[in-house]
Amino acid sequence: MKYICAVCGYDQLDEPQWEGDAPSYEICPCCFFQAGFDDDGASEPVTVEEYRKSWLRYKGTWANFLIRRPENWNLREQLKNINVDLDKEDKPVIRSIGHITFSVADMERAVTFYIDIFGVQPLLVRPKTAYFESAGIWWTLNLQENITRQDIQPSYTHIAFSVKEEDMETLQARLLKAGATIEESHQHNPNGERNSIYFRDPD
């Protein structure tokens, strides 16, 4: 009698992966999942679902090269043994960044600030909203006058804009003239990134 792997649906295991709470420790030749280790004794135990999702995302192929893969092996058909349909599995649904919004306290000041540093004109300015577009990405300014600001502890969270190396000096001059706060402590990233200018806008 053969048994089915709960992770990948391979149906030629020699033992059931669990009998009650007792694992078999048999390694599935298809996905390499080991009941009793990956779900329990591993340094980072995972559930069957977590292991399957990771395996499908990064490999989804026959794992054990020492055991011959069955002829006409078909992953989609094999997964049906455990009622998993690849076409219904989670897939990325985000196609691109739709827009980025910055909350500002003074619309006129903020519009002037971003015109001065980026050299782009807004597509539309309304009393409480302004729309810009740079390199195919829309970004907006949204007026919120009566909220607490500057109460978030400094962190490495940020939005990064890409500029040419030869434009860095010009950009820094624009930032200083427009009243940006330059974060000197973040200018040299230990991860080996190229020259960067970290700044905070007036809001």
C-alpha positions in Angstrom: 0.0 0.0 0.0 1.3 3.5 -0.9 0.5 6.8 0.7 0.0 10.4 -0.5 2.2 13.3 0.5 0.1 16.1 2.1 2.4 18.7 0.7 2.7 17.9 -3.0 0.2 15.0 -3.6 2.9 12.4 -4.5 1.2 9.1 -4.1 4.0 6.6 -3.7 5.1 7.1 -0.1 5.9 3.9 1.8 4.4 5.1 5.1 1.6 7.5 6.1 3.3 10.7 7.1 1.6 10.7 10.5 -0.2 8.1 12.5 -1.9 10.1 15.1 0.8 12.5 16.4 3.6 10.1 15.4 5.5 11.2 12.3 7.1 8.8 9.8 10.2 10.9 9.1 10.0 9.6 5.6 11.3 12.2 3.1 9.0 12.8 0.1 11.2 12.5 -3.1 9.1 15.0 -4.9 9.0 18.0 -2.6 11.6 16.8 0.0 9.1 17.4 2.9 10.0 15.3 6.0 7.1 14.7 8.4 8.4 15.1 11.9 11.3 17.4 10.9 10.1 20.2 8.7 6.9 20.5 10.7 8.4 19.9 14.1 12.1 19.5 14.6 13.5 21.9 12.0 15.1 25.1 13.1 12.0 26.9 11.6 9.1 24.5 11.6 6.5 25.2 9.0 3.0 24.0 8.4 2.1 21.8 5.4 0.5 24.8 3.7 3.5 27.0 4.3 5.9 24.4 3.0 3.8 23.8 -0.1 3.5 27.5 -0.9 7.2 28.0 -0.5 8.0 24.9 -2.6 5.7 25.9 -5.4 7.0 29.5 -5.5 10.7 28.7 -5.6 10.9 25.2 -7.1 7.8 23.2 -7.9 10.0 20.6 -9.5 11.1 17.0 -8.7 13.4 17.4 -5.7 15.4 14.2 -5.3 17.7 13.6 -8.2 18.7 10.2 -6.7 15.1 8.8 -7.2 14.0 8.8 -10.8 11.0 11.0 -11.5 8.0 9.1 -12.8 7.5 9.0 -16.5 5.0 11.7 -17.8 5.2 13.3 -14.3 2.7 16.2 -14.2 2.7 18.5 -11.2 -0.8 19.8 -11.8 -2.3 16.3 -12.0 -0.3 15.2 -8.9 -1.6 18.1 -6.8 -5.2 17.0 -7.6 -4.5 14.1 -5.2 -4.7 16.6 -2.4 -7.3 18.9 -4.0 -4.9 21.7 -4.9 -5.6 23.5 -8.1 -2.6 25.5 -9.3 -4.8 27.9 -11.3 -6.6 28.9 -8.1 -3.5 29.3 -5.9 -2.6 32.8 -4.7 -1.0 34.8 -7.5 0.4 38.3 -7.5 -2.4 40.7 -8.4 -0.5 44.1 -8.2 0.5 45.2 -11.6 2.2 48.5 -10.7 2.2 51.4 -8.3 -1.0 53.3 -8.9 0.0 56.4 -7.0 1.7 57.7 -3.9 0.1 60.2 -1.6 1.8 62.7 0.7 -0.1 64.3 3.5 0.6 68.1 3.8 -0.4 70.9 6.1 0.0 73.8 3.6 -0.9 73.0 0.0 0.7 76.1 -1.6 3.9 75.5 0.3 4.0 71.8 -0.6 3.3 72.4 -4.3 6.0 75.0 -4.5 8.4 72.7 -2.7 8.0 69.8 -5.1 8.0 72.0 -8.2 11.3 73.4 -7.0 13.1 70.2 -6.2 11.7 67.9 -9.0 11.3 70.5 -11.7 7.9 69.2 -12.7 4.6 71.0 -12.9 1.5 69.6 -11.3 -1.1 68.1 -13.7 -3.9 69.4 -11.5 -4.1 71.6 -8.4 -7.3 71.8 -6.3 -7.7 73.4 -2.9 -7.1 70.1 -1.1 -5.3 68.0 -3.7 -2.5 68.3 -6.2 -1.5 65.7 -8.8 2.0 65.2 -10.2 3.5 62.6 -12.5 7.1 61.6 -12.7 8.6 58.8 -14.7 5.2 57.2 -15.2 4.3 57.3 -11.5 1.4 59.5 -10.2 1.9 61.1 -6.9 -0.4 63.4 -5.0 -0.4 65.9 -2.2 -3.4 65.7 0.1 -4.2 68.6 2.5 -4.7 67.7 6.1 -4.3 70.9 8.2 -5.1 69.8 11.7 -3.2 66.6 12.4 -0.2 66.0 14.6 3.0 65.8 12.6 6.7 64.9 13.2 5.6 62.5 16.0 6.9 59.3 14.3 10.3 58.0 15.5 13.0 58.1 12.8 13.3 54.9 10.9 14.6 53.6 7.6 11.2 53.6 6.0 11.3 55.8 2.9 10.4 56.2 -0.8 13.4 56.2 -3.1 13.6 58.3 -6.3 16.1 57.4 -9.0 18.3 60.2 -10.4 21.4 60.4 -12.5 24.7 60.6 -10.6 25.6 63.9 -12.3 22.4 65.5 -11.0 22.9 64.7 -7.4 24.7 68.0 -6.6 22.0 70.0 -8.3 19.3 68.1 -6.5 20.9 68.7 -3.1 21.1 72.4 -3.8 17.4 72.4 -4.7 16.5 70.6 -1.6 18.4 73.0 0.7 16.9 76.0 -1.1 13.4 74.6 -0.9 13.7 74.1 2.9 14.1 70.3 3.0 15.6 68.7 6.1 18.7 66.7 5.1 19.2 63.5 7.2 23.0 63.5 7.4 23.1 60.3 9.4 21.6 58.3 6.6 23.7 59.5 3.7 26.1 56.6 3.5 24.3 53.3 3.6 26.3 50.4 4.9 24.8 48.1 2.3 26.9 49.6 -0.4 24.3 51.6 -2.2 25.4 54.5 -4.4 25.3 58.1 -3.3 22.0 59.0 -1.6 20.4 62.0 -0.2 17.9 61.3 2.5 15.5 64.2 3.2 12.2 65.2 4.9 9.8 67.6 3.3 8.3 70.4 5.4 5.5 68.1 6.5 
